[in-house]
Amino acid sequence: MAKIKFCGAARTVTGSAHLLTLDDGTKILFDCGLYQGREEEYANFNEHWEFDPAEIDFLLLSHAHIDHCGRIPKLVKDGFAGDIICTSATRDLASIMLLDSAYIQEKDVIYVNQRRDHLGLPPIDPLYTSADALACMDSFVGVGYDRWYKFRDDLEVLFRDSGHILGSASVTLKVHMPGGYEKYIGFTGDIGRPDRPILHDPQPMPNVDYLICESTYGGKSHEGGPHNKQELLEVIREACVDRRGKLIIPAFSVGRTQEIVYMLDQLANEGALPKIPVYVDSPLAVNATDIFTMHPECFDADIIEYMNSDPNPFGFNELHYTRSVNESKKINTLKGPAIIISASGMMSAGRVKHHLNNCIEDPRNTVLIVGYCSPGTLGWRLREGESEVRIFGEYKQVNCQIRILDSFSAHGDQQEMLNYLDNQNRDKLKTVFLVHGEEDRQNDFKKALEENGFRDVEIPHVYQTYNLKL
């Protein structure tokens, strides 16, 4: 009997990994993400497998965010030898995302080992190295949207644009059964929002027999549209014009940064953006922006039309992209107002922590939070309104202004997810498995799904296995 085992992102948001075992023993992994968070029960999650990587036949990857692809180099290093199948844009983004992840781990382990040496403990190795990240790219197979790709005589996969980040997709697996019929297993990946800048609206999946569905914003409604330039402009004016301070925007390097830069580009062309310097301080964001320009097939009609009059929607006179550490350090010495867009979005690592360290105690400054932050991260603590936070081992008073704009979320809210799933045939669909959400959000979404005619909605525990009748 076919089985599915939830090896990550079960009753939590990150660490996506869902293992399907077919009747003939074929093992297919949906995503292979890094866990990002602070819960104690996941302390060793990234180091250990709930399966033998060498026994996995194929990996179907929904998109290039690290919580969905971040353990792939370790998977390959530990014995996986199959194909990693995804969209072409996901393959290109993953190449820089995984190298960046490896670099961070190599740097982090230096400091960890210094502490371990002081404690008389043996050194540890990084989860994987830059060499591992490069090596795994040989396994990637990039395919286009909206075409069935046959990767074995009895197995096909279809990627449809999910509108989450560049290259993101829902994953539909078609299994040709021995009796001459077909069964469909779907994975939503992360469901994006309609009418977002740059990307296509999420495209509905085919009808499936079993569905693995994200639930990040179950029970929630986002305030405002996902392209709310006016609200962003009001924050900029309040922070940089009225209070003459710095506006720090912690943003994911892929997706969120490009959206914000595109909005700022529009405001600059409209003459509405104050004449202040804007810095994108993230080498990964700079590289990702280059990849965005290589994949116009992922762009919606609005940005294509915009590019007729402005061929570069990610650049304007006041915008500066910084790569080197020295350039980043100079930003901290600036006097006067400025906008600083820097990674990481959850503020758990990266250059943004240095900017926060320098600016968080000054009441003239503002931190604008524009996305989800996992519990326990620095971003989560600021979202929760904590008055004191720890940065680089020192406690800092949160004297700056904290603003939150969830309209920038790349995840659909509850109603947007329900709209996305509305085409599914309730009679055909046997079970919906909710993943990628905190448990309270999942309970809310389960109730909403049941009220909308979905009959069997499960909320798996991590490492729980279910039998599937194919």
N, C-alpha and C positions, 0 to 999 in steps of 0.2 A: 504493500500500500504506500502511496505517496505520502510524504510528510513535510511539514515546514517547521523549522526551528528558529526562534527569534533570538539572535545572538548579539543584539545591541539595539539601542534606541527603543527599548521596551519599558514603558512607564517612565521614560525620561526622553530628552530631546535629541541628544547627540549619540554618536557611535553606531551609525546605521549599518546593520549587517543581518540579512535574513536568508537562511539556508533552506533551499528547496531540494528534497531528495525524491526523484521520480520512481515509478514502480520498478524500473530496470536497474536502479542503483545510481543513475546519473545524478551528480550533485551540482547544483547551480546556485551561486551566491548573488543575491541582489545587494549591491553596495558593499563597501568594506571601509567603514569610516572610523576616524579617531574619536575617542571619547574626550569631550572638553567640559570639564566641570570639577566640582570639589566634593561630591558625595563620597563618603568613606567606603560604601559597598562597591564602588567602582575604582578603588585605588589602584588595583592591578589589572584593570580591564584591558588596557592597550598592550600589555606584555604577553597575555595568554590567549590561546584559542580554545573555542569550544568544539573544534573539529580539527582534522588533520589537513593543513593547506594543500598537501600533495594529493589529496583525494578529491579536491574540487576540480570539476571539469571545465566550467565556464564561470566568468564573472560578468554580470550585466550591471552597468554603472549608470545611475540616473543623472548625476551632475558632478561638478568638480569642487564643490565645497569640501573642506577638509573633514568635516564630520560625516561625510559620505564616501570620501576616497582616501582619507589620510593614512590608512594602514596598508594600502596596496603594496608599497615597497617591502614592508615586512612580510606580507603574504607571499610575494615572489621569492624573497630571500629564504623563507621557511619551507619552500617546496612547491608552490603553485606553478604549474607550467602550461596552463590553458590560455585561451584568448580573453582579453578584457574588452568587452564590446560596449560602445557608447557612441554618442554623436561626435562629429568631427570637431566641433567647437569645444566640447568637453575634453576631448583628447588634447587639444592645444592648451587649454587652460590648465589641465591637470599637470602638464609638463612643468609649468612654472610654479604651480601651487605645491607640488610634491617636493621640488627642489628647495623651495622656501621653507617648507616644514622640516626637511632634513637639516637645513642650515640652523634653524632655531634649536632643534634637538641637539645638534653637535655643540652649539654654544652653551645651551643649558646644562649639558652633562659636565662641562668643565667646572662650573660653579658648584654643581652637586658633588662632584668628586673632591673638590677642595674641602667642602664641609665634611665629607666622609673620611677624608684623610685626617682631619683634626680629631675625629671621633675614633680613629683607629680602625675604620672599616675599609674593606677592599673597594677599589673603583668599580663603577658600572659602565656599561656601554650604552650609547644612544639606541633608541628603538630601531632606527636605521640611519644610514649615512647618505650623503649626496651621491655617492657611487651607487648605492642601492636604488635611489630614486631615479637615476639615469637608466639603470639596468632594466627596471620594470617597464619603461616606456616601449621597449621592443614588443611587449605583449599586447599593446593597445591596438584595437581595430576601430577606426572611425567610420560611421555610416551616416547617411542622410536621414532627415525627418520623413515621416509619412510613407515609408516603403518597408515591406516585409523583407527582412534579411534572413536568409536560410543559413544557419551556422552548423547544422547537421541535417541529415535527410529528414528526420522527424521533428526538428525543432526550428522555429522561426521567431524573430523578435521584431517588434514595431516600436519605434520611438516617436512620440508626439510632443510637440513643444508645450512645456508646462508653464512658461512665462515667469520662471523664478529667477534664474540668472542666465547669462549667455550659454547656450547649448543645453540647458536643463530640459529634461524630458520625463514623461511617464514611460513606463516600461511594460509592454504587453507581450507575454510569452505564449506562443501557440504551440501546443503539443499534439502532434499527429498520433493518434492512438492506434493500436493494432487492429481494432475492429473497423477502421476506416472513418472514424469520426474525429473531431477535434475538441480539445479543451483549452481554455484560456485562463491564464493566471496573470493578474495585473498588479503593478506597484506604482502608486501615484508619484513616488519621489516627493519632492516638496512642491506643493501647489501654489502657484503665483497668484497675482491679482490682475483683474482686467483693467485696462486703461492706464497701465503703468508706462512711464516714458521708456523709450528705446526698444523694448521687447514686444513681441506678439502677445496677444491675450492667450491665456491657457486654452489649449485645445482638448476637447473631451476625448476620453479613452473609448476604445471599442467595448462592447458588452463583454464581461468576463464572468467566469465561474467562481473565482475566489479573488479577493482584492485586499492588498496590503495598503493601508491608507494613512497618510500623515494626519496629525490632529493638534498641531502646535497651538493654534488659537481657537480651539473648541470653547464655546461659551463666551467668546469675545467678539466685539465689533470694533473695527478700526475707526478712528475719528478722521473724517475728511477723506478726500480722494487721494490716491497714491501719487498724484502729480501736482501736489499743492504748492506751487511756487510762491503764492502770496504769503502763506504762513511762514515759509522759509525766509522770505524777504523781511517780514516783520521781526523775526528773531534776529536777523542780521542787523537791522536798523537799531533795535533796542540794545543789542550787545556792543556793537562797534561804533555806532553814531551817538546814541544817547549816553552810554556809559563809557565810551572811549576805551573799551577793553578788548581782549582777545576772545574770539569764538572758536572753541575747540570742538571738532566734530569727529568723534571716534567712529570709524566706518570700515566695514569689510572692504578689503582691497579689490574684490571682484564683485561687481554689481552695484553695490550701494555707492561706492566712490564715483563710478562713472555716471550714475543717475544724478548725483548732487552736482557734479561738474557740468553736466549737460544743462541742468536747470540754471546754474550760475551763468553759463554761456548765453542762454536765452535772455536772462535778466540783463546781462551786459549789453547784448545787442539791442534790447529795448530801452537802454539808458537808465534803467531802474537800479542797477547795482552800484552801491557806493564805491568810490574810487579808493579802495583799500587793497593791499596785497592779499592774495589767496595762495596758499601753499598746499600741494598734495605731497605729503611727506611719507612716502612708502615706496620703496623700490618695486615691490610686488605690484602695487597699484599702477605704477608707470608701465611695467611690462604687460599687465593685464589690459590696459587701455590700448596698447599696440595690437593685442590680439582681437579686441573688439572691432577695430577698424578692418581686420582681415575677414570678418564674418558678417557681412551685410545681410546674408540670408536669414539672420536672426532678428533683423531690425523690423520695426513696424512701419506702416506707411507714413506716419507723422514725421519721424526722424529722417526718413528718406527724402521727403519733401523739404524739410528744413535744410538738409545738406545741399539742396540745389542753390541756396543763397549763401550758406555757410558750410563749405566743404569739410571744415574741422569742427564738429560739435563738442569737442573736448579740449578746446583751447581758446583763450582770449588774452588781451593785453596784460591784465593784472595777475594772470595765473602762472604759477611757477611749480614745476615738477622737480622734486629733489631726490637724488639717489644716494649721494655719499653721506657718511656720518658727519663730516665737517659741515656740510650744508644744513643738515638737520640741527646741529648744535647752534648754528648761527641764528636759527629761527627763535631760539629761546632768549637771545640777547636783544631781540627787536623791542623797540619802544613804540608805543602807540598801538592802535587797533590793527587786527589782522584776522583772517580766517585760516585755520589750520585743520586740514582734513588728513587724518592719520589712522593707521591700523594699530591694534586690532579693534574690531567693533565692540567686543565684550570687555576691552581694556585689560585683558588678562596677560598680555604680552605685547611686544613691539614698541615702536617709537612713541606711540601715544602716551605711554606711561611716563616718559620723560617730560612730555609737555604738561601732563596733569601734575606731575611732581612740582613743576615750576609755577603753575598757574592756579592750582586749586584753592589756595588760601587767600587769593586776592578777590575781594567782592566785586571788582570791576569786570572780572572775566566770567565767561559763560561756557558751560559744557552742554552741548546739544546731543541727546541720546536719540538715535534714529533706528534702533532695531532691538531684536531680542537679545537678552543677556542671560546666560545659564545661572541658576542659583549658585551662590558662593563666589562668583567672579566679582571683580572690582566694579564692573558696569552694573551688575545686579545690586550691589550695595548702594551705589549712587541712585539707581532707580528707586530703591526702597526708602531713600531719604535719610540714610545714616549721616550723622553729623561729623563723624571721624572715621577715616579709612587708613589702611596701611598700604604704603607705596614704597617699594625697595627697602622694606624692613623698618620704616619709620612711620609713625602716626602723623597724619595730616588733618587739620581742621578743614571741613568743607564749607568754606566761606563764599565760594563762587556761586553763581546762579546755575541751577540745574533745570534744563528744559527737556521735555520729551515730546517727540513727534512720531507717534506710531503709524501715521499715515505713510511713512516711508517703508514700512515693513514689506519684505519680499514674500511673505506668507499670506495667503488668503485668510480672512477672518471666517467665523463660522458660517455666515450666510453665503460667502463667496465659495467656500468649500462645498456646501450643500448644492449650490447652483452648478458647480463643476461636476458633481456626481449625479445630477438629476437625470441624465440620459441612461443611466444603468437600469437594465431589466431586472426588477426585483424578483421575478420568478426564476430567472436563470441564475442570479447571483446567490450562491449558497451561504457564504460567510464574508463579513468584512472584519479584518484584523486592524485594530487601531495601534499605530506606532508613532514615534516622534512627537511625544507630548507628555507634559506632567500629568499625573494621575487625575487630578481634579479637572483639568481641561478635557481629558479623555472621557471622563464620566459625563460631563456636560454634552460633549459631542455625540457620545453614544445615545443619550436620550434624544437629542435632536434627530439623529439618523432614524431611530425607531419611530419617532413621530412622523417621519417622512417615508415610511413604508419599508425600511430595511429591516429584515426579520431576525438575522443572526449576527449580532455585533459583539466581537470579542476584544478584550483588552489583555493581551498576553503579558505575563511576567517575563523578565529576562531569562533566557535559556529554556523557556517553555516550548514544548513540541505539540503540534496538532496533526492529526491524520486528515488527509484530503481524499475524497472519493472522486477519482478521475475515470 
